[in-house]
Amino acid sequence: MISLKADVNSHNQDGESPLHVAIRHNNPKLIELLIKNGAQVDVTDKDMMTPLQKTASLGYIETANVLIINKASVTRQTGVGDNILHIAVQNGQSRFLDW
């Protein structure tokens, strides 16, 4: 995809960017590669969730670290005012709170 100069910020039929798909598959190396090739770290999906918010919902600590190192917003809220800690709790990801 990247070698073919595809848009790393495009969205698929499910409204996900390549970064969201990499997060769903918990693939930190691909996430780093996408960001290095221009993926926007705070792009939203069809549910208006950023990659870091999606990561919080899934409880992927290593992936969250990659996003934060690459300047993902830790304070951005969803449309209903939830931040990453709210999202983690709502999805049963209590270990995310210890991080």
C-alpha positions as CSV (number, residue, x, y, z in Angstrom):
1,M,0.0,0.0,0.0
2,I,2.7,2.5,1.0
3,S,5.0,1.6,-1.8
4,L,2.2,2.2,-4.2
5,K,1.7,5.7,-2.8
6,A,-1.8,4.9,-1.5
7,D,-3.5,7.4,0.8
8,V,-2.6,6.3,4.3
9,N,-5.5,8.5,5.6
10,S,-8.2,7.0,3.4
11,H,-11.1,5.1,4.9
12,N,-12.4,1.7,4.0
13,Q,-16.1,0.7,3.5
14,D,-16.4,0.3,7.3
15,G,-15.2,3.8,7.9
16,E,-11.8,2.8,9.3
17,S,-8.5,4.4,8.3
18,P,-5.5,2.0,7.8
19,L,-4.3,3.2,11.3
20,H,-7.6,2.0,12.9
21,V,-7.3,-1.4,11.1
22,A,-3.7,-1.8,12.4
23,I,-5.0,-1.0,15.9
24,R,-7.8,-3.5,15.6
25,H,-5.1,-6.1,14.8
26,N,-2.8,-4.8,17.6
27,N,0.1,-4.3,15.3
28,P,2.4,-1.6,16.8
29,K,5.1,-2.0,14.0
30,L,2.5,-1.3,11.3
31,I,1.2,1.6,13.3
32,E,4.7,3.1,13.4
33,L,5.2,2.5,9.7
34,L,1.9,4.2,8.8
35,I,2.6,7.2,11.0
36,K,6.1,7.6,9.5
37,N,4.4,7.6,6.1
38,G,2.0,10.4,7.0
39,A,-0.9,8.7,8.8
40,Q,-2.7,11.3,11.0
41,V,-2.6,10.1,14.6
42,D,-5.9,11.7,15.5
43,V,-7.9,10.8,12.4
44,T,-11.4,9.6,13.3
45,D,-13.3,6.6,12.2
46,K,-17.0,6.4,11.4
47,D,-17.8,6.3,15.1
48,M,-15.7,9.5,15.5
49,M,-13.1,7.7,17.6
50,T,-9.4,8.5,17.3
51,P,-6.9,5.7,17.1
52,L,-5.9,6.3,20.8
53,Q,-9.6,6.1,21.8
54,K,-10.0,2.8,19.9
55,T,-6.8,1.5,21.6
56,A,-8.2,2.4,25.0
57,S,-11.4,0.5,24.2
58,L,-9.3,-2.6,23.3
59,G,-6.8,-2.2,26.2
60,Y,-3.7,-2.3,24.0
61,I,-1.0,-0.7,26.2
62,E,2.0,-1.1,23.8
63,T,-0.1,0.4,21.0
64,A,-1.2,3.3,23.1
65,N,2.5,4.0,23.9
66,V,3.3,4.1,20.2
67,L,0.5,6.6,19.5
68,I,1.3,8.8,22.5
69,I,5.0,8.9,21.5
70,N,3.8,10.1,18.1
71,K,1.8,12.9,19.6
72,A,-1.7,11.4,19.7
73,S,-4.0,13.6,21.8
74,V,-4.6,12.2,25.3
75,T,-7.2,14.8,26.1
76,R,-9.4,14.6,23.1
77,Q,-13.0,13.7,23.9
78,T,-15.6,11.8,22.0
79,G,-18.8,13.5,20.8
80,V,-20.4,12.6,24.2
81,G,-17.5,13.9,26.2
82,D,-15.7,10.7,27.0
83,N,-11.9,10.6,27.3
84,I,-9.6,7.6,26.9
85,L,-10.0,6.7,30.6
86,H,-13.8,6.7,30.3
87,I,-13.6,4.6,27.2
88,A,-11.3,2.1,28.9
89,V,-13.6,1.7,31.9
90,Q,-16.7,1.4,29.7
91,N,-15.0,-1.4,27.8
92,G,-13.7,-3.3,30.9
93,Q,-10.1,-2.4,30.3
94,S,-9.1,-1.8,33.9
95,R,-5.4,-2.6,33.2
96,F,-5.4,0.4,31.0
97,L,-6.0,2.5,34.1
98,D,-2.9,1.2,35.8
99,W,-0.8,2.3,32.8
